[in-house]
Amino acid sequence: MELTRRQLIQATAAGPAAAFAANDRIQVGIIGCGARSHELMKALMLHPGAQITRVCDAYKGRVERAAERTKGSPAADWKSILGDKSIDAVVIASPDHWHKTHVIEALRAGKDVYCEKPLTYTAEEGLEIIRTAKETGKIVQVGSQGVSGQAQNKAREMIRGGKLGKITMIRAAYNRNTASGAWIYPIPPDASASTCNWAEFQGPAKKRPFSLERFFRWRCYTDYSGGIATDLFVHLCTTIHYLMDAKMPARVMAMGELYRWKESRDVPDTLNAILEYPEGFTVNLSSTFNNQSSAESGFQFLGTEGTITLGSPAIRYEPENAVEDNRWIVESWPSRLEAQYYQDAKVKAAELPETRAPKLSSAGEEFRQTGLDSTYSHFGNWLNALRTRKAFWEDALNGHRAAACAHMVNLSVREKRLVEWDFQAENIRRT
Ligand SMILES: NC(=O)c1ccc[n+]([C@@H]2O[C@H](COP(=O)([O-])OP(=O)(O)OC[C@H]3O[C@@H](n4cnc5c(N)ncnc54)[C@H](O)[C@@H]3O)[C@@H](O)[C@H]2O)c1
């Protein structure tokens, strides 16, 4: 979403970035200048406290576009960005199989980090990142930007204020029915072995013959991605943990199938998961790439006193209006007992339409996110953390946990079993 000039002025007048003087700008290097990265660069460039000075990518066309967009200079590769002493911090938007290496090497090179979600490709990687962040004292923020948005913060406030009563069930989904929604992105016409550095793309992944499909549609392959779980469910889990003040599900059970897009991938296009949290609620996550009649994405927080439906950009709150009604039960009793039942004052107050009090004011409420887009605000929180040296909520630990939920889902699908979390080890329980 493009920000208007007015939104920018409002934001910079009030936002944390305002604290940086023009000559005191944080120098930022970009590792990976793909589709998401260009959105990130646009949002970061609106913060006067930061300046993008160097950019790198494994495909030449994207370095060219990033340099044009930011006026930053192209770097040969990510190692030259990390070796550049003038760079304070890096934004990492490479494919998922690279995140751990890029994050850890950046921290060791003394840089603060903004890393796109999912923080990890395996759960073990998260523990290594958390350790390195502690050792180096550098900031890590993960890029599920929704938690910095107005809508999620409003929902969080409502939940914490008790407006929903006790929440025992949450439903969340991502549904799509297009090739682009199923990650079959167009490949740039000049892409070839001379414009795409295949070795640089593959990095720590299993070695394969050169493939433009793998290079540009890496989400479809388990060598680089965990598919729907790490790409989409990770956003859902981040939000649920933030809104519910929850750590991790104790148990996860999931099923996934590839029904339709079989020629293009080795990950499921339909995924259903159940996550059980010790904080006292259960989550249903679901996604299909074969129908989008319901909203593309959204959440329902179901509480004893009300429901929040959280979509983009609106929140809808509906109070619960459930009333007791035992008529069909007592109508099977002897007539005199039925009549007696309705003489009871408690029953009159609770069950009879003519005598019961209206349960709640039944009007719902709607809240629409106005103003700033979440990615812009998420960078505001990052820059604030860099200045105050206090990480925002979505740090290495919380990034690790959200990604680990996705890894638990995939493990359950792969091994057709219930997967448990070891809260002491902050890792998936070994069987
Ligand atoms: N927060 C969000 O809403 C959101 C949205 C989309 C993507 N993402 C995340 O952003 C990341 C990038 O996704 P994308 O959609 O932009 O993919 P993409 O394929 O468009 O971009 C990845 C880029 O990284 C480059 N690259 C690969 N290996 C590299 C290396 N070793 N060094 C430097 N560059 C390298 C590729 O050439 C490519 O241009 C992923 O982790 C994805 O999950 C987040």
The ligand as a Gaussian input file, in Angstrom:
#p B3LYP/6-31G(d) Opt

LIG

0 1
 N        5.910000      -9.931000       5.527000
 C        5.247000     -10.189000       4.435000
 O        4.066000      -9.864000       4.292000
 C        5.949000     -10.930000       3.325000
 C        5.397000     -10.933000       2.034000
 C        6.092000     -11.602000       1.031000
 C        7.292000     -12.240000       1.332000
 N        7.796000     -12.234000       2.571000
 C        9.075000     -12.894000       2.887000
 O       10.126000     -12.162000       2.264000
 C       11.162000     -13.037000       1.848000
 C       11.402000     -12.828000       0.350000
 O       10.238000     -13.206000      -0.356000
 P        9.917000     -12.623000      -1.803000
 O        8.493000     -12.852000      -2.060000
 O       10.426000     -11.246000      -1.906000
 O       10.772000     -13.626000      -2.705000
 P       11.608000     -13.251000      -4.004000
 O       12.029000     -14.515000      -4.639000
 O       10.846000     -12.256000      -4.805000
 O       12.873000     -12.508000      -3.379000
 C       13.976000     -13.165000      -2.828000
 C       15.206000     -12.540000      -3.448000
 O       16.365000     -13.033000      -2.798000
 C       17.378000     -13.187000      -3.763000
 N       18.408000     -14.067000      -3.250000
 C       18.426000     -15.415000      -3.201000
 N       19.549000     -15.842000      -2.624000
 C       20.247000     -14.726000      -2.275000
 C       21.501000     -14.504000      -1.648000
 N       22.270000     -15.518000      -1.225000
 N       21.932000     -13.225000      -1.476000
 C       21.175000     -12.185000      -1.900000
 N       19.987000     -12.334000      -2.514000
 C       19.523000     -13.600000      -2.684000
 C       16.644000     -13.705000      -4.987000
 O       17.368000     -13.490000      -6.162000
 C       15.342000     -12.908000      -4.935000
 O       15.390000     -11.727000      -5.710000
 C       10.687000     -14.445000       2.202000
 O       11.274000     -14.834000       3.412000
 C        9.201000     -14.309000       2.361000
 O        8.651000     -15.233000       3.261000
 C        7.142000     -11.583000       3.579000

